[in-house]
Structures are given as C-alpha cells and as structure tokens.
Amino acid sequence: MSDHEEIVSLLKEIRDNQRSALERQLQHLELAREQIERSRTQVQQSIELQQAAISRVKQISRIALPGIAVCVVLIVYLLIKYL
C-alpha cells in the first residue's frame, strides 16, 4: 500500500503543480492583454498628436510661405533699385 499511497501523493502533487502553472499562465495572459490595450491606447494618442501637428504645420505654412515670398520679392526689389 505504501507504493500506492506514494503514487497517489505524486499524482496529487503533479495535479497541484499543473493547476498552479495554469493560474500563472492565466495571470501572464491577462498582463499581456493589458499591455496590448495600453499599447493600442498609446498608438492612438500618438496618431492623434501627429495629425494635430500636421494640421498646425499646414496652417502655419499657409501664412508663412506667402509672407516669405513677399519678403523675398521686396529684397529683390531693393537690390534692383539700389544696385
């Protein structure tokens, strides 16, 4: 009977170890899901910030480029006038 009891004890230990391994795997899976969700959120925020930056650059270029063109024309005018 002692061999039988030892086998039963070992099988119970194996079962308990498998249960604990499964619990740890579930915990790791949950952590991975949380990290993926955080990553998605960060990527979405990054995309929104990039879109806002592009919009600002477009607005600034609509104002700045004509201003620069006027300045260049005026500089060319002054160079022609005084040379």
N, CA, C and O atoms as a DFTB+ gen file, in Angstrom:
332 C
 N C O
     1  1       0.795      -1.194       0.000
     2  2       0.000       0.000       0.000
     3  2       0.840       1.262       0.000
     4  3       0.382       2.299      -0.479
     5  1       2.023       1.207       0.509
     6  2       2.824       2.421       0.577
     7  2       3.202       2.909      -0.815
     8  3       3.284       4.112      -1.061
     9  1       3.437       1.946      -1.742
    10  2       3.710       2.356      -3.122
    11  2       2.487       3.035      -3.728
    12  3       2.600       4.048      -4.419
    13  1       1.328       2.465      -3.458
    14  2       0.081       3.034      -3.965
    15  2      -0.126       4.434      -3.394
    16  3      -0.500       5.348      -4.130
    17  1       0.110       4.616      -2.101
    18  2      -0.054       5.930      -1.467
    19  2       0.968       6.925      -2.004
    20  3       0.664       8.109      -2.154
    21  1       2.170       6.454      -2.290
    22  2       3.213       7.335      -2.834
    23  2       2.833       7.789      -4.240
    24  3       3.018       8.952      -4.596
    25  1       2.306       6.869      -5.027
    26  2       1.879       7.214      -6.391
    27  2       0.733       8.219      -6.342
    28  3       0.727       9.197      -7.090
    29  1      -0.227       7.979      -5.468
    30  2      -1.351       8.905      -5.321
    31  2      -0.845      10.270      -4.879
    32  3      -1.305      11.298      -5.377
    33  1       0.084      10.283      -3.960
    34  2       0.648      11.547      -3.477
    35  2       1.366      12.286      -4.600
    36  3       1.215      13.497      -4.755
    37  1       2.154      11.540      -5.385
    38  2       2.859      12.161      -6.511
    39  2       1.878      12.689      -7.556
    40  3       2.069      13.773      -8.107
    41  1       0.831      11.919      -7.821
    42  2      -0.167      12.378      -8.790
    43  2      -0.883      13.636      -8.301
    44  3      -1.165      14.541      -9.087
    45  1      -1.170      13.689      -7.018
    46  2      -1.799      14.893      -6.456
    47  2      -0.854      16.086      -6.546
    48  3      -1.280      17.206      -6.826
    49  1       0.412      15.839      -6.311
    50  2       1.401      16.928      -6.410
    51  2       1.501      17.422      -7.842
    52  3       1.564      18.626      -8.090
    53  1       1.516      16.484      -8.788
    54  2       1.556      16.865     -10.206
    55  2       0.314      17.677     -10.571
    56  3       0.406      18.689     -11.265
    57  1      -0.842      17.226     -10.097
    58  2      -2.096      17.940     -10.362
    59  2      -2.041      19.357      -9.799
    60  3      -2.418      20.319     -10.468
    61  1      -1.567      19.471      -8.560
    62  2      -1.485      20.789      -7.934
    63  2      -0.513      21.696      -8.679
    64  3      -0.773      22.887      -8.856
    65  1       0.613      21.122      -9.115
    66  2       1.593      21.916      -9.877
    67  2       1.010      22.364     -11.213
    68  3       1.252      23.485     -11.659
    69  1       0.247      21.489     -11.845
    70  2      -0.377      21.869     -13.113
    71  2      -1.408      22.981     -12.905
    72  3      -1.508      23.901     -13.717
    73  1      -2.158      22.891     -11.832
    74  2      -3.132      23.945     -11.539
    75  2      -2.425      25.274     -11.298
    76  3      -2.846      26.313     -11.806
    77  1      -1.365      25.230     -10.531
    78  2      -0.644      26.479     -10.255
    79  2      -0.008      27.025     -11.526
    80  3       0.037      28.239     -11.721
    81  1       0.488      26.137     -12.398
    82  2       1.062      26.589     -13.674
    83  2      -0.025      27.228     -14.536
    84  3       0.214      28.255     -15.171
    85  1      -1.200      26.639     -14.562
    86  2      -2.300      27.212     -15.336
    87  2      -2.712      28.574     -14.783
    88  3      -3.003      29.490     -15.552
    89  1      -2.738      28.714     -13.479
    90  2      -3.066      30.005     -12.876
    91  2      -2.046      31.066     -13.262
    92  3      -2.405      32.198     -13.587
    93  1      -0.772      30.691     -13.224
    94  2       0.279      31.642     -13.626
    95  2       0.151      32.008     -15.094
    96  3       0.340      33.167     -15.463
    97  1      -0.171      31.025     -15.939
    98  2      -0.358      31.315     -17.363
    99  2      -1.521      32.274     -17.578
   100  3      -1.441      33.178     -18.409
   101  1      -2.588      32.078     -16.838
   102  2      -3.735      32.985     -16.950
   103  2      -3.357      34.397     -16.506
   104  3      -3.773      35.379     -17.120
   105  1      -2.573      34.491     -15.445
   106  2      -2.116      35.807     -14.982
   107  2      -1.253      36.474     -16.047
   108  3      -1.408      37.665     -16.319
   109  1      -0.341      35.707     -16.651
   110  2       0.520      36.265     -17.694
   111  2      -0.291      36.672     -18.915
   112  3      -0.001      37.686     -19.550
   113  1      -1.303      35.884     -19.242
   114  2      -2.164      36.224     -20.368
   115  2      -2.908      37.530     -20.102
   116  3      -3.031      38.371     -20.993
   117  1      -3.399      37.696     -18.887
   118  2      -4.099      38.930     -18.527
   119  2      -3.150      40.129     -18.592
   120  3      -3.525      41.197     -19.077
   121  1      -1.926      39.949     -18.103
   122  2      -0.926      41.023     -18.187
   123  2      -0.633      41.385     -19.636
   124  3      -0.531      42.560     -19.986
   125  1      -0.501      40.368     -20.468
   126  2      -0.230      40.615     -21.885
   127  2      -1.387      41.376     -22.525
   128  3      -1.169      42.290     -23.319
   129  1      -2.608      41.002     -22.183
   130  2      -3.773      41.709     -22.733
   131  2      -3.789      43.165     -22.280
   132  3      -4.090      44.059     -23.071
   133  1      -3.469      43.404     -21.022
   134  2      -3.431      44.782     -20.516
   135  2      -2.355      45.586     -21.232
   136  3      -2.570      46.748     -21.577
   137  1      -1.198      44.971     -21.456
   138  2      -0.121      45.675     -22.147
   139  2      -0.501      45.983     -23.587
   140  3      -0.183      47.055     -24.102
   141  1      -1.180      45.046     -24.235
   142  2      -1.627      45.285     -25.612
   143  2      -2.622      46.437     -25.646
   144  3      -2.560      47.290     -26.531
   145  1      -3.528      46.462     -24.696
   146  2      -4.517      47.542     -24.651
   147  2      -3.844      48.893     -24.403
   148  3      -4.188      49.894     -25.031
   149  1      -2.874      48.907     -23.472
   150  2      -2.130      50.150     -23.228
   151  2      -1.384      50.585     -24.478
   152  3      -1.343      51.771     -24.808
   153  1      -0.800      49.625     -25.165
   154  2      -0.066      49.930     -26.389
   155  2      -1.003      50.504     -27.442
   156  3      -0.656      51.472     -28.118
   157  1      -2.182      49.920     -27.585
   158  2      -3.154      50.441     -28.554
   159  2      -3.548      51.875     -28.212
   160  3      -3.655      52.728     -29.094
   161  1      -3.760      52.126     -26.934
   162  2      -4.136      53.466     -26.498
   163  2      -3.023      54.461     -26.809
   164  3      -3.283      55.564     -27.291
   165  1      -1.789      54.068     -26.533
   166  2      -0.660      54.958     -26.786
   167  2      -0.480      55.214     -28.277
   168  3      -0.178      56.334     -28.689
   169  1      -0.664      54.174     -29.082
   170  2      -0.552      54.347     -30.538
   171  2      -1.643      55.292     -31.038
   172  3      -1.386      56.153     -31.879
   173  1      -2.851      55.128     -30.524
   174  2      -3.952      56.011     -30.933
   175  2      -3.668      57.461     -30.539
   176  3      -3.913      58.380     -31.321
   177  1      -3.154      57.662     -29.330
   178  2      -2.811      59.017     -28.896
   179  2      -1.705      59.591     -29.761
   180  3      -1.734      60.769     -30.114
   181  1      -0.732      58.760     -30.101
   182  2       0.368      59.215     -30.949
   183  2      -0.144      59.630     -32.327
   184  3       0.280      60.650     -32.870
   185  1      -1.042      58.848     -32.880
   186  2      -1.614      59.179     -34.190
   187  2      -2.376      60.498     -34.115
   188  3      -2.262      61.336     -35.010
   189  1      -3.147      60.681     -33.058
   190  2      -3.902      61.927     -32.900
   191  2      -2.965      63.129     -32.776
   192  3      -3.224      64.181     -33.362
   193  1      -1.872      62.976     -32.012
   194  2      -0.911      64.066     -31.878
   195  2      -0.234      64.380     -33.209
   196  3      -0.014      65.545     -33.540
   197  1       0.093      63.342     -33.966
   198  2       0.717      63.564     -35.269
   199  2      -0.236      64.271     -36.226
   200  3       0.174      65.149     -36.984
   201  1      -1.497      63.887     -36.186
   202  2      -2.482      64.553     -37.047
   203  2      -2.642      66.017     -36.658
   204  3      -2.771      66.881     -37.525
   205  1      -2.635      66.299     -35.355
   206  2      -2.730      67.681     -34.895
   207  2      -1.501      68.474     -35.339
   208  3      -1.624      69.626     -35.755
   209  1      -0.332      67.870     -35.253
   210  2       0.898      68.554     -35.668
   211  2       0.873      68.839     -37.167
   212  3       1.269      69.921     -37.599
   213  1       0.417      67.891     -37.947
   214  2       0.326      68.102     -39.399
   215  2      -0.639      69.235     -39.705
   216  3      -0.370      70.065     -40.573
   217  1      -1.750      69.275     -39.004
   218  2      -2.727      70.341     -39.202
   219  2      -2.120      71.706     -38.881
   220  3      -2.322      72.671     -39.618
   221  1      -1.379      71.780     -37.783
   222  2      -0.732      73.053     -37.413
   223  2       0.300      73.474     -38.446
   224  3       0.392      74.651     -38.794
   225  1       1.074      72.519     -38.935
   226  2       2.089      72.848     -39.945
   227  2       1.423      73.380     -41.201
   228  3       1.910      74.331     -41.813
   229  1       0.308      72.768     -41.589
   230  2      -0.409      73.253     -42.766
   231  2      -0.908      74.682     -42.556
   232  3      -0.802      75.517     -43.454
   233  1      -1.451      74.963     -41.368
   234  2      -1.942      76.309     -41.082
   235  2      -0.800      77.317     -41.094
   236  3      -0.926      78.405     -41.656
   237  1       0.298      76.952     -40.480
   238  2       1.448      77.863     -40.431
   239  2       2.003      78.094     -41.830
   240  3       2.365      79.218     -42.177
   241  1       2.072      77.027     -42.640
   242  2       2.630      77.193     -43.980
   243  2       1.735      78.058     -44.863
   244  3       2.230      78.736     -45.764
   245  1       0.440      78.044     -44.621
   246  2      -0.464      78.915     -45.388
   247  2      -0.189      80.390     -45.097
   248  3      -0.397      81.249     -45.955
   249  1       0.270      80.670     -43.904
   250  2       0.564      82.051     -43.517
   251  2       2.021      82.401     -43.814
   252  3       2.308      83.470     -44.354
   253  1       2.931      81.509     -43.465
   254  2       4.357      81.808     -43.536
   255  2       4.883      81.852     -44.972
   256  3       5.662      82.743     -45.311
   257  1       4.476      80.918     -45.809
   258  2       5.025      80.882     -47.166
   259  2       4.703      82.142     -47.965
   260  3       5.600      82.677     -48.617
   261  1       3.481      82.636     -47.947
   262  2       3.245      83.911     -48.658
   263  2       4.051      85.065     -48.046
   264  3       4.540      85.935     -48.768
   265  1       4.187      85.068     -46.711
   266  2       4.985      86.117     -46.066
   267  2       6.440      86.056     -46.497
   268  3       7.058      87.089     -46.755
   269  1       6.985      84.862     -46.575
   270  2       8.377      84.697     -47.021
   271  2       8.506      85.120     -48.481
   272  3       9.477      85.775     -48.859
   273  1       7.540      84.748     -49.286
   274  2       7.580      85.132     -50.708
   275  2       7.555      86.651     -50.853
   276  3       8.283      87.202     -51.679
   277  1       6.728      87.333     -50.063
   278  2       6.673      88.800     -50.108
   279  2       8.013      89.386     -49.689
   280  3       8.503      90.325     -50.318
   281  1       8.605      88.849     -48.645
   282  2       9.908      89.349     -48.195
   283  2      10.977      89.162     -49.267
   284  3      11.783      90.064     -49.494
   285  1      10.998      88.017     -49.921
   286  2      11.988      87.765     -50.985
   287  2      11.765      88.740     -52.134
   288  3      12.725      89.286     -52.678
   289  1      10.518      88.962     -52.505
   290  2      10.230      89.907     -53.593
   291  2      10.689      91.310     -53.210
   292  3      11.267      92.022     -54.032
   293  1      10.434      91.707     -51.972
   294  2      10.865      93.033     -51.536
   295  2      12.386      93.149     -51.511
   296  3      12.928      94.194     -51.871
   297  1      13.082      92.095     -51.094
   298  2      14.553      92.123     -51.086
   299  2      15.079      92.227     -52.507
   300  3      16.011      92.986     -52.774
   301  1      14.487      91.470     -53.415
   302  2      14.902      91.545     -54.817
   303  2      14.628      92.951     -55.365
   304  3      15.457      93.502     -56.090
   305  1      13.504      93.519     -55.035
   306  2      13.172      94.883     -55.468
   307  2      14.202      95.868     -54.971
   308  3      14.683      96.710     -55.729
   309  1      14.552      95.762     -53.664
   310  2      15.547      96.679     -53.105
   311  2      16.905      96.488     -53.734
   312  3      17.615      97.465     -53.970
   313  1      17.283      95.267     -54.010
   314  2      18.574      95.014     -54.678
   315  2      18.594      95.626     -56.064
   316  3      19.584      96.238     -56.465
   317  1      17.512      95.466     -56.791
   318  2      17.452      96.026     -58.145
   319  2      17.438      97.551     -58.096
   320  3      18.086      98.202     -58.915
   321  1      16.726      98.110     -57.170
   322  2      16.581      99.551     -57.072
   323  2      17.908     100.239     -56.692
   324  3      18.253     101.287     -57.239
   325  1      18.649      99.624     -55.737
   326  2      19.866     100.292     -55.260
   327  2      21.156      99.766     -55.875
   328  3      22.236     100.201     -55.476
   329  1      21.083      98.871     -56.803
   330  2      22.310      98.405     -57.471
   331  2      22.313      98.800     -58.877
   332  3      23.262      98.498     -59.600
